[in-house]
């Protein structure tokens, strides 16, 4: 397969791929990629045994989607506002988030391709198979770097900024502990893999936090 000429096609609605390799085209590799909502491992009480297990099966929210963030604010934060909103900025000085990251998953959102095209000026689809497996070409490495640049910018704007703006409008601060800040400069780059750019995220965090 010529990895610089990858072709991406949507899977038919019946879930069956019908494809024939061109004659005399050499060896081909087929990669099936799907988008599933997953978040970092977190505790939940939905297990059969009733225990609070920590896993990534029950997803939180799509951090890259501003509608998801606004829904979270409406359901959670605005419930507190109705109950104790008179104390916002006085007794209640802010809200705290903990480990908002993408541990063990590749960040994705339905509008990522559209945003990528607008920000980078080219179509990301042909590079998706190269990013998630196989040998990387220099062109694919550039596309992967662009992918990280785009999703980390979406993370900043569509989650952190909206959370901080909501708090600031009510004379409060948004405080958050990211994940693996202490490993930001490590060879494994755990913090970068989980949350993209530390400095982008913290741009819209009123008070840094750690646990």
Buried (B, 14 or more C-beta within 10 A) or exposed (E): BEBEEBEEEEEEEEEEEEEEEEEEEEEEEEEEEEEEEBBBBBEBEEEEEEEEBEEBEBEBBBBBBBEBBEEBBEEEBEEEBEEEEEEBBEEBBBBEBBBBBBBEBBBBBEBBBEBBBEEBEEEBBBBBBBBEEBEBBEEBEEBBEBBBBBBBBBBBBBBBBBBBEBBBEBEBBBBBBBBBBEBBEEEEEBBBBBBBBBEBBBEBBBBEBEE
